Amino acid sequence: MKNKPAYILLSFDVEEFDFPLEYGQAISAGEQMATGFRGLQSMQDVLTVTDVKTTLFTTADFAQHYPAEMLVLAAKHEIASHTFYHSKYETSHLLESRKVLSDICKTEVTGLRMPRLRKVDMSDVFAAGYTYDSSINPTYLPGRYNNLKISRTVYKEENIVRVPTSVSPSLRIPLFWLAFKNLPYTVFKNLAIQTLKHDGYLCLYFHPWELTDISQYKVPVYTKRHSANNVLKERMIRLIKELSQHGEFITTQEFLRVR
């Protein structure tokens, strides 16, 4: 009997770099976009070297600033919505962002991830024309959310397929961007492989701005670890290459069609 295929859903939240605002540091809209764009360029380097597909949850605001770059990326990767702006939200932004991204990238936009994984009503998501949402981290993150009772794996809610970001099978250790920065590399990789084998797929998410030097900003050390000197960029290339030995990298759209 053949082994069941294993799939890796790599995704990036493509956005303006407003992160310092969370910690009381002023940063202009222009600098937010410029830093986000430098990160996008570094992300493109990673994707070129590794030659894998990814899903790009993109704010419409960012796409409007860099339409040519997003159109090029859309030729290979899935474009999904990260709503209209990263720092402010209205329910109308669900539909507006989907339309803007579709127009700019000349592609069907079916997926959503809310900024900072904030809660959203699935009836609103469905009404805006989406088919899936990936705004759930099924773990406990102090000060943010407690999702320990939510399914670890894909489930359906009010006509929307929900694709949680991956956590380890037993202890629900989150396998997201902060874990990748702060866990020893081998520990993160082994947890990722364990989860991939257990669930048959792995859903990872990062931000392009992590791949540029943000060491000068007054944000917690654990959020900017390894950002200088391309350390995180090289670490990510290594992870993708090593995970490629255990599964196939596909977009979230593709995964939901074949699972």
GUFI-576679 format. One line per 10 residues: number of its first residue (from 1); their letters; for each residue x, y, z of C-alpha. Coordinates in steps of 0.5 Angstrom, whole numbers, plus 2048, in hexadecimal, padded with zeros to 3 digits. Each point is the difference from the previous one (the first is absolute). Layout:
% residues N
NUM) A) X Y Z ~ ... .
END
This chain:
% residues 259
1) MKNKPAYILL) 800 800 800 ~ 803 807 7FE ~ 801 805 806 ~ 7FB 806 800 ~ 802 806 7FD ~ 803 805 805 ~ 7FF 808 7FE ~ 803 806 803 ~ 7FC 806 800 ~ 805 806 800 .
11) SFDVEEFDFP) 7FD 807 801 ~ 803 807 801 ~ 7FC 806 802 ~ 801 805 7FB ~ 7FF 807 804 ~ 802 807 802 ~ 805 7FF 805 ~ 7FC 804 806 ~ 803 7FB 805 ~ 803 805 804 .
21) LEYGQAISAG) 7FA 804 801 ~ 7FE 7FA 805 ~ 805 802 805 ~ 7FF 808 800 ~ 806 801 7FA ~ 7FD 805 7FB ~ 802 7FE 7F9 ~ 7FE 804 7FA ~ 7FB 7FD 7FA ~ 806 801 7FB .
31) EQMATGFRGL) 805 7FC 805 ~ 7FB 7FA 801 ~ 7FF 7FF 7F9 ~ 807 801 7FE ~ 802 7FB 806 ~ 7FB 7FB 7FD ~ 802 801 7F9 ~ 807 7FE 802 ~ 7FE 7FA 804 ~ 7FC 7FE 7F9 .
41) QSMQDVLTVT) 806 800 7FC ~ 804 7FC 805 ~ 7FA 7FB 800 ~ 800 800 7F9 ~ 808 7FE 800 ~ 7FE 7FA 805 ~ 7FA 7FE 7FB ~ 805 800 7FA ~ 805 7FC 804 ~ 7FC 7FB 802 .
51) DVKTTLFTTA) 7FB 800 7FA ~ 7F9 7FE 804 ~ 7F9 803 800 ~ 7FD 804 806 ~ 7FA 803 802 ~ 801 808 801 ~ 7FB 803 804 ~ 800 807 7FE ~ 7FD 807 802 ~ 7FD 803 7FA .
61) DFAQHYPAEM) 803 807 803 ~ 807 7FC 7FF ~ 7FE 7FE 7F9 ~ 7FE 806 7FE ~ 807 803 801 ~ 803 7FB 7FD ~ 7FC 7FD 7FA ~ 805 7FE 7FB ~ 804 7FC 805 ~ 7F9 7FC 803 .
71) LVLAAKHEIA) 7FE 7FF 7F9 ~ 807 7FC 7FE ~ 7FF 7FC 807 ~ 7F9 7FE 7FE ~ 802 7FC 7FA ~ 803 7FB 804 ~ 7FD 801 807 ~ 7F9 801 803 ~ 7FE 807 802 ~ 7FB 800 806 .
81) SHTFYHSKYE) 7FE 805 804 ~ 802 803 807 ~ 7FB 806 7FF ~ 801 807 7FE ~ 804 803 805 ~ 804 7FC 806 ~ 7FF 805 805 ~ 7F8 802 7FF ~ 7FB 7FC 7FE ~ 7F8 800 7FE .
91) TSHLLESRKV) 7FC 7FA 7FE ~ 7FF 804 7F9 ~ 808 7FF 7FF ~ 7FF 7F8 7FF ~ 7FC 801 7FA ~ 804 806 7FE ~ 807 7FD 801 ~ 7FE 7FA 7FC ~ 7FE 804 7FA ~ 806 804 800 .
101) LSDICKTEVT) 805 7FA 800 ~ 7FC 7FD 7FB ~ 800 806 7FB ~ 808 801 802 ~ 802 7F9 7FF ~ 7FB 7FD 7FB ~ 7FF 7FA 804 ~ 7FA 7FD 804 ~ 801 802 808 ~ 7FC 7FB 804 .
111) GLRMPRLRKV) 804 800 807 ~ 801 805 805 ~ 804 801 806 ~ 7FE 805 805 ~ 806 805 803 ~ 803 7FD 806 ~ 7FB 7FA 800 ~ 7FA 805 803 ~ 7FA 7FC 800 ~ 7FB 801 7FA .
121) DMSDVFAAGY) 7F9 7FE 7FF ~ 7FF 7FA 7FB ~ 7FA 803 7FD ~ 803 806 7FE ~ 806 7FD 7FD ~ 7FB 7FB 7FC ~ 7FC 806 7FE ~ 806 804 7FD ~ 801 7FA 7FC ~ 806 7FC 803 .
131) TYDSSINPTY) 800 7F8 801 ~ 805 7FF 805 ~ 803 804 806 ~ 807 7FF 803 ~ 800 805 806 ~ 800 7FA 806 ~ 806 7FE 804 ~ 7FD 7FB 804 ~ 805 801 806 ~ 800 804 806 .
141) LPGRYNNLKI) 804 807 7FF ~ 800 804 807 ~ 7FD 807 7FF ~ 7FE 7FE 7F9 ~ 7FB 7FA 800 ~ 7FE 7F9 802 ~ 7FE 7FB 7FB ~ 802 7FA 803 ~ 7F9 7FD 7FF ~ 800 802 7F9 .
151) SRTVYKEENI) 801 7FA 7FB ~ 808 7FF 7FE ~ 7FE 7FF 7F9 ~ 7FC 802 7FA ~ 7F8 800 802 ~ 7FA 804 7FD ~ 7FC 806 804 ~ 7FA 803 7FD ~ 802 7FE 7F8 ~ 807 802 801 .
161) VRVPTSVSPS) 806 7FB 800 ~ 804 802 806 ~ 808 7FF 7FF ~ 803 800 807 ~ 808 802 800 ~ 803 7FA 803 ~ 802 7FE 807 ~ 803 7F9 802 ~ 7FC 7FA 801 ~ 800 800 808 .
171) LRIPLFWLAF) 802 806 803 ~ 7FE 805 7FB ~ 806 803 7FF ~ 7FF 806 7FB ~ 804 7FF 7FA ~ 800 807 7FE ~ 804 806 7FE ~ 802 801 808 ~ 802 7F9 801 ~ 804 800 7FA .
181) KNLPYTVFKN) 804 806 803 ~ 801 7FD 807 ~ 800 7F9 800 ~ 807 7FC 7FE ~ 7FF 7FF 7F9 ~ 801 7F8 801 ~ 7FA 800 805 ~ 7FC 804 7FB ~ 801 7FC 7FA ~ 7FF 7FA 804 .
191) LAIQTLKHDG) 7F9 802 802 ~ 7FE 802 7F9 ~ 802 7F9 7FD ~ 7FC 7FD 806 ~ 7FA 804 7FF ~ 801 7FF 7F8 ~ 800 7F9 801 ~ 7FA 7FF 805 ~ 7FB 805 7FD ~ 802 7FF 7F8 .
201) YLCLYFHPWE) 802 807 800 ~ 803 806 803 ~ 7FE 807 800 ~ 805 805 801 ~ 800 808 800 ~ 805 806 800 ~ 801 807 7FE ~ 804 803 7FB ~ 803 805 804 ~ 803 7FB 805 .
211) LTDISQYKVP) 805 7FF 7FA ~ 803 807 800 ~ 804 803 806 ~ 7FB 803 805 ~ 805 800 806 ~ 7FF 808 801 ~ 7F9 800 802 ~ 7FE 800 807 ~ 7FC 7F9 800 ~ 801 7FA 804 .
221) VYTKRHSANN) 807 7FD 7FF ~ 7FC 7F9 7FF ~ 7FC 803 7FA ~ 806 802 7FC ~ 805 7FB 802 ~ 805 7FE 7FA ~ 7FD 806 7FC ~ 807 803 7FE ~ 805 7FD 7FB ~ 7FB 7FC 7FD .
231) VLKERMIRLI) 801 7FA 805 ~ 7F8 7FF 800 ~ 800 800 7F8 ~ 805 7FB 800 ~ 7FD 7FC 806 ~ 7F9 800 7FC ~ 804 7FE 7F9 ~ 803 7FA 804 ~ 7F9 7FE 803 ~ 7FC 800 7FA .
241) KELSQHGEFI) 806 7FC 7FD ~ 7FF 7FB 805 ~ 7F9 7FF 801 ~ 800 7FF 7F8 ~ 802 7F9 802 ~ 7FA 7FE 804 ~ 7FA 804 7FC ~ 7FE 804 7FA ~ 7FF 807 800 ~ 7FA 803 7FD .
251) TTQEFLRVR) 7FB 806 801 ~ 7FA 7FF 805 ~ 7FB 801 7FA ~ 804 7F9 7FD ~ 800 7FD 807 ~ 7F8 801 801 ~ 7FF 7FD 7F9 ~ 804 7FA 801 ~ 7FF 7FE 807 .
END
